């Protein structure tokens, strides 16, 4: 009985240590995607998505104003970001630019990270929280989107025509349906990780006389869907790209979906 009790005690100690070791293991950031949820000391600008995708030794996303990319290295919980990054140079409203600068500053000052409850925190050298993130949703099923731009097949990404509403709603049974601007359409889709295939699409056959070029837009949009090879989530924005990496369709999430 003494040996059994000793063995049981040793087993419990080992289990406890294993559990502690597992809980203490820092999460690998590579392959994860996040949406900014908080910057200490300031309120976030409503309707502005700021994102961070960790992939292949780089962090990429949007700072809410411009797209950026910057290298990073992770060793356990230790995180080093930069020093050499790049971004586009769009001008944005002052409050958006101020938030973007604060975000990039937090990103480049990060010395460590912590993942708890599916949320990411970037930490300064003294342990202070620099930025908080929620996990980026990665599922299309049950989501609805409004098309804001598409590739017209002539190497140009163009905005949708005024007075038209192009939409895409992804069901859980592998079908996408919506409006192509005049006619309704439906098509099968498959999503595996970031790889997305759509089509072929079937559409109703109405003719819409206005606005001008609406039927041409519809044809170009449906053809753009056939070229889609990947999907990338950016907060409330969805980018569908071709196998060569060109933008095929850009969408914004519909309110409440």
Buried (B, 14 or more C-beta within 10 A) or exposed (E): EEEEEEEEEEEEEEEEEEEEEEEEEBEEBEEBBBBBBBBEEEEBBEEBBBBBBBEEEEBBBBBBBBBBBBBBEBEEBEBBBBEEBEBEEEEBEEEBBBBBEBBBEBBBBBBBBBBEEEBBBBBEEEEEBBBBBBBBEEEBEEBBBBBBBBBBEEEEBEEBBEEBEBBBBBBEEEEBBBBBBBBEBBBBBEBEEBEBBBBEBEBEEEEEEEEEEBBEBBBBBBBBBBBBBBBBBBBBBBBBBBEEEEBBBBBBBBEEE
